Amino acid sequence: PIIVAVNKIDKPAANIDRVKQELSEQGVISEDWGGDTIFVPVSAKKHMGIEDLLEMILLVAEVQELKANPNRAAKGTIIEAKLDKGRGPVATVLVEKGTLNKGDGKVRAMFNSKGKKINQAGPSVPVEILGLNETPLAGDILVVMENEKDAKNIAEKRKDKKHKESMNATSKASLDDLFERIQKGEVKDLNIIIKADVSGSIEAVKQSLQKLSMDEVKVNPIHGGVGGINENDVMLASASNAIVIGFNVRPSIAAMELAKKENVDIRTYNIIYQAIEDIQQAVKGMLTPVYKEVVMGRAEVRQTFKVPNVGIVAGV
């Protein structure tokens, strides 16, 4: 079931009907428009509509008998993750079934939504956990296993499978179908590797870039990860003929040296729109060029500072 919370209704320009209209185009239709989706106007800043939203959640849970068993091993979904310099990988988990305990697997510390240390988190509770070996991605599933050996075996198998699928997909795209279509002039691929400080930013950048695809050019994010740009990212970019985009992260010195050697283009940004704008220009550059003279004011100028084969973009 879906409940839509329409936020920022305290703003003078707030238009709830426009939100309903745009969502109806995606098949999410409000109850007062003849559909079956509950819409609740709220303002997080002004604390408006929060009680109504909670009431609707409880009503839907009661009507549809949505229940979870707290007396079992925990299972949940990663809703956000980041690499913290002081604490290492930090993941926010929404527990869906069972109870997550401090000490389960690699969980060495847990914090609730107010930043307070806790020892348990039951169904429907969001909790920040520390102690993971690496930074997961938003959408990954967390499952508590009975012993560490089984957990490691399953994790390694899934990691290998994902890696093979990624490599196979890249190989097919490069050597088989896409190569033939490029030769025929039907399509060109712009492969992109995305690195960011938090996993949510990866998805935001990926979705924005995919919208830039056209009939003649496909923008193809082939990999995303949390943390700084490293040598593995450069090697993957070299093998797949991709460029590397960093959002709120920087390349290591070793990565920059390898990028120069492998002729890999690395670009870093602090604003998503700048990344989209630059990729859009790259996409247009791959099409049949249309030449025109453009005079820009000083406020519109952006400079590209280049180390050989490594581009670092900054707003001016």
C-alpha positions as a Markdown table, in Angstrom:
| # | Residue | x | y | z |
|---|---|---|---|---|
| 1 | Pro | 0.0 | 0.0 | 0.0 |
| 2 | Ile | 1.1 | 3.6 | -0.7 |
| 3 | Ile | 0.4 | 6.7 | 1.4 |
| 4 | Val | 1.5 | 9.9 | -0.2 |
| 5 | Ala | 2.7 | 12.7 | 2.2 |
| 6 | Val | 2.6 | 16.0 | 0.3 |
| 7 | Asn | 5.3 | 18.0 | 2.1 |
| 8 | Lys | 6.0 | 21.8 | 2.3 |
| 9 | Ile | 2.3 | 22.8 | 2.2 |
| 10 | Asp | 3.2 | 25.8 | 4.3 |
| 11 | Lys | 4.9 | 27.5 | 1.3 |
| 12 | Pro | 2.8 | 30.1 | -0.5 |
| 13 | Ala | 3.3 | 28.5 | -3.9 |
| 14 | Ala | 2.3 | 25.0 | -2.6 |
| 15 | Asn | 0.0 | 23.3 | -5.1 |
| 16 | Ile | -1.4 | 19.9 | -3.9 |
| 17 | Asp | -3.5 | 19.4 | -7.1 |
| 18 | Arg | -0.4 | 19.6 | -9.2 |
| 19 | Val | 1.2 | 16.8 | -7.2 |
| 20 | Lys | -1.9 | 14.7 | -7.5 |
| 21 | Gln | -2.0 | 15.4 | -11.3 |
| 22 | Glu | 1.6 | 14.4 | -11.8 |
| 23 | Leu | 1.3 | 11.3 | -9.7 |
| 24 | Ser | -1.9 | 10.3 | -11.4 |
| 25 | Glu | 0.1 | 10.2 | -14.7 |
| 26 | Gln | 2.1 | 7.4 | -13.0 |
| 27 | Gly | -1.0 | 5.5 | -11.9 |
| 28 | Val | -1.0 | 6.8 | -8.3 |
| 29 | Ile | -4.5 | 8.3 | -8.0 |
| 30 | Ser | -5.9 | 10.1 | -5.0 |
| 31 | Glu | -9.0 | 8.9 | -3.2 |
| 32 | Asp | -10.8 | 12.2 | -3.9 |
| 33 | Trp | -10.0 | 11.8 | -7.6 |
| 34 | Gly | -11.6 | 8.3 | -7.7 |
| 35 | Gly | -8.5 | 6.3 | -6.9 |
| 36 | Asp | -7.4 | 4.3 | -3.8 |
| 37 | Thr | -4.3 | 6.2 | -2.7 |
| 38 | Ile | -4.4 | 8.2 | 0.5 |
| 39 | Phe | -2.8 | 11.7 | 0.2 |
| 40 | Val | -1.9 | 13.6 | 3.4 |
| 41 | Pro | -0.8 | 17.3 | 3.2 |
| 42 | Val | 2.0 | 17.9 | 5.7 |
| 43 | Ser | 4.7 | 20.4 | 6.6 |
| 44 | Ala | 7.7 | 19.0 | 8.3 |
| 45 | Lys | 8.9 | 22.5 | 9.2 |
| 46 | Lys | 5.7 | 23.7 | 10.7 |
| 47 | His | 4.7 | 20.3 | 12.1 |
| 48 | Met | 1.4 | 20.4 | 10.2 |
| 49 | Gly | -0.5 | 17.2 | 9.3 |
| 50 | Ile | 1.9 | 14.9 | 11.1 |
| 51 | Glu | -0.7 | 13.5 | 13.4 |
| 52 | Asp | -3.0 | 12.9 | 10.4 |
| 53 | Leu | -0.3 | 11.0 | 8.6 |
| 54 | Leu | 0.4 | 8.8 | 11.6 |
| 55 | Glu | -3.3 | 8.2 | 11.9 |
| 56 | Met | -3.6 | 7.1 | 8.3 |
| 57 | Ile | -0.6 | 4.8 | 8.6 |
| 58 | Leu | -2.2 | 3.1 | 11.6 |
| 59 | Leu | -5.6 | 2.9 | 9.8 |
| 60 | Val | -4.1 | 1.2 | 6.7 |
| 61 | Ala | -2.0 | -1.2 | 8.9 |
| 62 | Glu | -5.2 | -2.2 | 10.8 |
| 63 | Val | -7.5 | -2.6 | 7.8 |
| 64 | Gln | -4.9 | -4.6 | 5.8 |
| 65 | Glu | -3.7 | -6.5 | 8.9 |
| 66 | Leu | -0.1 | -5.5 | 8.3 |
| 67 | Lys | 1.8 | -7.3 | 11.0 |
| 68 | Ala | 5.4 | -8.4 | 11.6 |
| 69 | Asn | 6.8 | -11.0 | 13.9 |
| 70 | Pro | 9.3 | -9.4 | 16.3 |
| 71 | Asn | 10.4 | -12.8 | 17.7 |
| 72 | Arg | 12.7 | -13.9 | 14.9 |
| 73 | Ala | 16.0 | -13.0 | 13.3 |
| 74 | Ala | 15.9 | -9.5 | 11.9 |
| 75 | Lys | 15.4 | -8.7 | 8.2 |
| 76 | Gly | 15.4 | -5.1 | 6.9 |
| 77 | Thr | 16.2 | -2.8 | 4.1 |
| 78 | Ile | 19.1 | -0.3 | 3.8 |
| 79 | Ile | 17.6 | 3.1 | 3.2 |
| 80 | Glu | 20.8 | 5.1 | 3.3 |
| 81 | Ala | 24.5 | 4.5 | 3.8 |
| 82 | Lys | 27.7 | 6.5 | 3.9 |
| 83 | Leu | 31.4 | 6.2 | 4.7 |
| 84 | Asp | 32.3 | 8.2 | 7.8 |
| 85 | Lys | 35.9 | 9.1 | 8.3 |
| 86 | Gly | 35.7 | 8.5 | 12.1 |
| 87 | Arg | 33.2 | 5.6 | 12.3 |
| 88 | Gly | 33.7 | 3.7 | 9.0 |
| 89 | Pro | 30.7 | 2.4 | 7.1 |
| 90 | Val | 27.4 | 3.7 | 8.5 |
| 91 | Ala | 24.1 | 2.3 | 7.3 |
| 92 | Thr | 20.5 | 3.3 | 8.1 |
| 93 | Val | 18.3 | 0.2 | 8.2 |
| 94 | Leu | 14.5 | 0.0 | 8.4 |
| 95 | Val | 13.8 | -3.2 | 10.2 |
| 96 | Glu | 10.8 | -5.0 | 8.6 |
| 97 | Lys | 10.8 | -8.3 | 10.4 |
| 98 | Gly | 12.2 | -9.6 | 13.7 |
| 99 | Thr | 14.4 | -7.7 | 16.1 |
| 100 | Leu | 17.8 | -6.4 | 15.4 |
| 101 | Asn | 20.2 | -6.5 | 18.4 |
| 102 | Lys | 23.5 | -4.9 | 19.1 |
| 103 | Gly | 26.0 | -7.7 | 18.6 |
| 104 | Asp | 24.1 | -9.4 | 15.8 |
| 105 | Gly | 26.7 | -10.3 | 13.2 |
| 106 | Lys | 28.9 | -7.2 | 12.6 |
| 107 | Val | 26.5 | -4.8 | 14.4 |
| 108 | Arg | 28.7 | -3.2 | 17.1 |
| 109 | Ala | 26.6 | -0.1 | 17.8 |
| 110 | Met | 23.1 | 1.1 | 17.0 |
| 111 | Phe | 21.5 | 4.6 | 17.2 |
| 112 | Asn | 17.8 | 5.6 | 16.9 |
| 113 | Ser | 16.4 | 8.5 | 14.9 |
| 114 | Lys | 17.4 | 10.9 | 17.7 |
| 115 | Gly | 21.0 | 9.8 | 17.7 |
| 116 | Lys | 20.6 | 7.9 | 21.0 |
| 117 | Lys | 22.4 | 4.6 | 21.5 |
| 118 | Ile | 20.0 | 1.6 | 21.6 |
| 119 | Asn | 20.5 | -2.1 | 22.0 |
| 120 | Gln | 17.4 | -3.3 | 20.1 |
| 121 | Ala | 15.3 | -2.3 | 17.1 |
| 122 | Gly | 12.0 | -4.1 | 16.3 |
| 123 | Pro | 9.7 | -4.0 | 13.2 |
| 124 | Ser | 9.2 | -0.6 | 11.5 |
| 125 | Val | 12.0 | 1.0 | 13.5 |
| 126 | Pro | 14.7 | 2.8 | 11.5 |
| 127 | Val | 18.1 | 2.5 | 13.1 |
| 128 | Glu | 21.7 | 3.6 | 12.2 |
| 129 | Ile | 24.2 | 0.8 | 12.6 |
| 130 | Leu | 28.0 | 0.7 | 12.8 |
| 131 | Gly | 30.5 | -2.2 | 12.2 |
| 132 | Leu | 29.9 | -3.3 | 8.6 |
| 133 | Asn | 32.9 | -4.4 | 6.6 |
| 134 | Glu | 31.9 | -2.2 | 3.6 |
| 135 | Thr | 29.4 | 0.4 | 2.7 |
| 136 | Pro | 26.2 | -1.1 | 1.3 |
| 137 | Leu | 23.9 | 0.6 | -1.2 |
| 138 | Ala | 20.4 | 1.9 | -0.6 |
| 139 | Gly | 17.9 | -0.9 | -1.3 |
| 140 | Asp | 20.3 | -3.7 | -0.2 |
| 141 | Ile | 18.7 | -6.3 | 2.1 |
| 142 | Leu | 20.1 | -6.9 | 5.6 |
| 143 | Val | 19.5 | -10.4 | 7.0 |
| 144 | Val | 20.8 | -11.7 | 10.4 |
| 145 | Met | 22.2 | -15.2 | 10.0 |
| 146 | Glu | 22.7 | -17.8 | 12.7 |
| 147 | Asn | 26.5 | -17.9 | 12.3 |
| 148 | Glu | 29.2 | -15.8 | 10.7 |
| 149 | Lys | 30.4 | -18.6 | 8.4 |
| 150 | Asp | 27.0 | -18.9 | 6.6 |
| 151 | Ala | 26.7 | -15.2 | 6.3 |
| 152 | Lys | 30.2 | -14.9 | 4.7 |
| 153 | Asn | 29.5 | -17.7 | 2.2 |
| 154 | Ile | 26.2 | -16.2 | 1.1 |
| 155 | Ala | 27.7 | -12.6 | 1.0 |
| 156 | Glu | 30.6 | -13.8 | -1.2 |
| 157 | Lys | 28.4 | -15.8 | -3.5 |
| 158 | Arg | 26.1 | -12.8 | -4.0 |
| 159 | Lys | 29.0 | -10.5 | -4.5 |
| 160 | Asp | 30.6 | -12.8 | -7.1 |
| 161 | Lys | 27.3 | -13.2 | -8.9 |
| 162 | Lys | 26.7 | -9.4 | -9.0 |
| 163 | His | 30.3 | -8.9 | -10.3 |
| 164 | Lys | 29.9 | -11.5 | -13.0 |
| 165 | Glu | 26.6 | -10.1 | -14.1 |
| 166 | Ser | 28.0 | -6.6 | -14.2 |
| 167 | Met | 31.1 | -7.7 | -16.3 |
| 168 | Asn | 28.9 | -9.8 | -18.6 |
| 169 | Ala | 26.5 | -7.0 | -19.2 |
| 170 | Thr | 29.4 | -4.6 | -20.0 |
| 171 | Ser | 31.0 | -7.2 | -22.3 |
| 172 | Lys | 27.8 | -7.8 | -24.2 |
| 173 | Ala | 27.2 | -4.1 | -24.5 |
| 174 | Ser | 30.7 | -3.5 | -25.8 |
| 175 | Leu | 31.3 | -6.4 | -28.1 |
| 176 | Asp | 28.0 | -7.7 | -29.4 |
| 177 | Asp | 24.7 | -5.8 | -29.8 |
| 178 | Leu | 25.9 | -2.3 | -29.1 |
| 179 | Phe | 29.0 | -2.5 | -31.2 |
| 180 | Glu | 26.9 | -3.5 | -34.3 |
| 181 | Arg | 24.4 | -0.8 | -33.6 |
| 182 | Ile | 27.1 | 1.8 | -33.2 |
| 183 | Gln | 28.6 | 0.7 | -36.6 |
| 184 | Lys | 25.2 | 1.1 | -38.1 |
| 185 | Gly | 24.8 | 4.6 | -36.6 |
| 186 | Glu | 21.8 | 3.5 | -34.5 |
| 187 | Val | 23.2 | 4.2 | -31.1 |
| 188 | Lys | 26.3 | 5.3 | -29.1 |
| 189 | Asp | 27.0 | 4.6 | -25.5 |
| 190 | Leu | 28.3 | 7.0 | -22.9 |
| 191 | Asn | 29.3 | 4.7 | -20.0 |
| 192 | Ile | 29.5 | 6.4 | -16.5 |
| 193 | Ile | 30.9 | 5.3 | -13.2 |
| 194 | Ile | 29.4 | 7.2 | -10.2 |
| 195 | Lys | 31.1 | 7.6 | -6.8 |
| 196 | Ala | 29.5 | 9.7 | -4.0 |
| 197 | Asp | 29.6 | 10.4 | -0.3 |
| 198 | Val | 26.3 | 8.7 | 0.4 |
| 199 | Ser | 24.3 | 6.0 | -1.5 |
| 200 | Gly | 21.2 | 8.2 | -1.9 |
| 201 | Ser | 23.2 | 10.6 | -4.0 |
| 202 | Ile | 24.3 | 7.8 | -6.3 |
| 203 | Glu | 20.6 | 6.9 | -7.2 |
| 204 | Ala | 19.8 | 10.6 | -7.6 |
| 205 | Val | 22.6 | 11.2 | -10.1 |
| 206 | Lys | 22.0 | 7.9 | -11.9 |
| 207 | Gln | 18.3 | 8.6 | -12.4 |
| 208 | Ser | 19.0 | 12.2 | -13.6 |
| 209 | Leu | 21.7 | 11.0 | -16.1 |
| 210 | Gln | 19.5 | 8.2 | -17.5 |
| 211 | Lys | 16.9 | 10.8 | -18.4 |
| 212 | Leu | 19.5 | 12.4 | -20.8 |
| 213 | Ser | 19.4 | 9.4 | -23.1 |
| 214 | Met | 18.2 | 9.9 | -26.6 |
| 215 | Asp | 17.5 | 7.8 | -29.6 |
| 216 | Glu | 21.1 | 8.2 | -30.9 |
| 217 | Val | 22.9 | 8.2 | -27.5 |
| 218 | Lys | 22.4 | 6.1 | -24.5 |
| 219 | Val | 23.7 | 7.4 | -21.1 |
| 220 | Asn | 24.6 | 4.2 | -19.3 |
| 221 | Pro | 25.6 | 4.3 | -15.5 |
| 222 | Ile | 27.4 | 1.0 | -15.2 |
| 223 | His | 28.6 | 1.2 | -11.6 |
| 224 | Gly | 28.0 | 3.2 | -8.5 |
| 225 | Gly | 29.7 | 3.2 | -5.1 |
| 226 | Val | 30.1 | 5.1 | -1.9 |
| 227 | Gly | 33.5 | 6.6 | -1.0 |
| 228 | Gly | 36.4 | 8.3 | -2.8 |
| 229 | Ile | 37.5 | 7.5 | -6.3 |
| 230 | Asn | 40.1 | 4.7 | -6.2 |
| 231 | Glu | 42.3 | 2.7 | -8.6 |
| 232 | Asn | 39.6 | 0.0 | -9.0 |
| 233 | Asp | 37.2 | 2.6 | -10.3 |
| 234 | Val | 39.8 | 3.8 | -12.8 |
| 235 | Met | 40.5 | 0.2 | -14.0 |
| 236 | Leu | 36.8 | -0.5 | -14.5 |
| 237 | Ala | 36.4 | 2.8 | -16.4 |
| 238 | Ser | 39.4 | 1.9 | -18.6 |
| 239 | Ala | 38.0 | -1.6 | -19.3 |
| 240 | Ser | 34.5 | -0.3 | -20.1 |
| 241 | Asn | 35.5 | 2.9 | -21.9 |
| 242 | Ala | 33.7 | 5.0 | -19.2 |
| 243 | Ile | 34.2 | 8.3 | -17.5 |
| 244 | Val | 34.2 | 8.6 | -13.7 |
| 245 | Ile | 31.9 | 11.1 | -11.9 |
| 246 | Gly | 32.6 | 12.0 | -8.2 |
| 247 | Phe | 29.9 | 13.7 | -6.2 |
| 248 | Asn | 31.2 | 15.3 | -3.0 |
| 249 | Val | 34.2 | 12.9 | -3.2 |
| 250 | Arg | 37.7 | 13.2 | -4.6 |
| 251 | Pro | 40.1 | 10.9 | -6.4 |
| 252 | Ser | 43.1 | 9.5 | -4.5 |
| 253 | Ile | 46.6 | 10.5 | -5.8 |
| 254 | Ala | 47.1 | 6.9 | -6.9 |
| 255 | Ala | 43.8 | 7.0 | -8.8 |
| 256 | Met | 44.8 | 10.2 | -10.6 |
| 257 | Glu | 48.1 | 8.8 | -11.6 |
| 258 | Leu | 46.5 | 5.7 | -12.9 |
| 259 | Ala | 43.8 | 7.7 | -14.7 |
| 260 | Lys | 46.6 | 9.6 | -16.5 |
| 261 | Lys | 48.2 | 6.4 | -17.5 |
| 262 | Glu | 45.0 | 4.7 | -18.7 |
| 263 | Asn | 43.6 | 7.9 | -20.3 |
| 264 | Val | 40.5 | 7.9 | -18.1 |
| 265 | Asp | 38.5 | 11.1 | -17.6 |
| 266 | Ile | 37.6 | 11.9 | -13.9 |
| 267 | Arg | 35.2 | 14.7 | -13.1 |
| 268 | Thr | 34.2 | 15.8 | -9.6 |
| 269 | Tyr | 31.2 | 17.9 | -8.6 |
| 270 | Asn | 29.5 | 19.4 | -5.5 |
| 271 | Ile | 26.2 | 20.2 | -7.3 |
| 272 | Ile | 24.2 | 17.5 | -9.1 |
| 273 | Tyr | 22.9 | 20.0 | -11.7 |
| 274 | Gln | 26.5 | 20.8 | -12.8 |
| 275 | Ala | 27.1 | 17.1 | -13.4 |
| 276 | Ile | 23.9 | 16.8 | -15.4 |
| 277 | Glu | 24.8 | 19.9 | -17.5 |
| 278 | Asp | 28.3 | 18.6 | -18.3 |
| 279 | Ile | 27.0 | 15.1 | -19.3 |
| 280 | Gln | 24.3 | 16.7 | -21.4 |
| 281 | Gln | 27.0 | 18.7 | -23.3 |
| 282 | Ala | 28.9 | 15.5 | -23.7 |
| 283 | Val | 25.8 | 13.7 | -25.1 |
| 284 | Lys | 25.2 | 16.6 | -27.6 |
| 285 | Gly | 28.9 | 16.5 | -28.6 |
| 286 | Met | 28.4 | 12.9 | -29.6 |
| 287 | Leu | 25.6 | 13.8 | -31.9 |
| 288 | Thr | 25.9 | 15.5 | -35.3 |
| 289 | Pro | 27.2 | 18.9 | -34.3 |
| 290 | Val | 25.3 | 22.1 | -34.9 |
| 291 | Tyr | 27.6 | 25.1 | -34.8 |
| 292 | Lys | 26.4 | 28.4 | -33.3 |
| 293 | Glu | 28.1 | 31.4 | -31.7 |
| 294 | Val | 27.2 | 31.9 | -28.1 |
| 295 | Val | 28.2 | 34.9 | -26.0 |
| 296 | Met | 28.0 | 34.3 | -22.2 |
| 297 | Gly | 28.0 | 36.8 | -19.4 |
| 298 | Arg | 30.6 | 36.5 | -16.6 |
| 299 | Ala | 28.2 | 34.9 | -14.2 |
| 300 | Glu | 27.6 | 32.0 | -16.6 |
| 301 | Val | 31.3 | 31.1 | -17.2 |
| 302 | Arg | 32.6 | 27.8 | -15.8 |
| 303 | Gln | 36.2 | 26.7 | -16.0 |
| 304 | Thr | 37.6 | 23.2 | -16.4 |
| 305 | Phe | 40.9 | 22.7 | -14.7 |
| 306 | Lys | 42.7 | 19.8 | -16.4 |
| 307 | Val | 45.5 | 17.5 | -15.2 |
| 308 | Pro | 46.4 | 15.5 | -18.4 |
| 309 | Asn | 43.5 | 13.1 | -19.0 |
| 310 | Val | 41.9 | 14.0 | -15.7 |
| 311 | Gly | 39.2 | 16.7 | -15.7 |
| 312 | Ile | 38.2 | 18.4 | -12.5 |
| 313 | Val | 35.2 | 20.8 | -12.9 |
| 314 | Ala | 34.5 | 23.7 | -10.6 |
| 315 | Gly | 31.9 | 26.4 | -10.7 |
| 316 | Val | 33.1 | 30.0 | -11.0 |
